[in-house]
Every structure is written in C-alpha cells, then in structure tokens.
Amino acid sequence: MRSPSDPPKRETARKPASPPTREDRLKAALKANMARRKAQAKARSAEDARGETKDKD
C-alpha cells in the first residue's frame, strides 16, 4: 500500500517533455505534406473518373 506522500506511479514514470529536435520536426512536416499530397491526388483521380463517365453517356 502506498503512503499518501508517495506520488502516483505515472508521475514518476513520465520523463519531462523535451522539445522536438529539428529532425523530428522535419520528419513530422514531411509526413503531413505527403499525406496532404496523397489526399489531393486521390481527390483529383476521383474527379477525373467522374468526369469520364459523364462524357461517355
């Protein structure tokens, strides 16, 4: 049993949050950029597919 003065386990287990390194920031930015580009390409491809079916009818 814990005594009331002991801090909870999760507080002792956490490390202080250090600011992300430049490499970490760049990695996150690249990942977000690639996801955005993928979504744009998917939207363009879907738009083209809809346009082709309308022209054929």
Residue pairs with C-beta under 8 A, 6 or more apart in sequence:
20 28
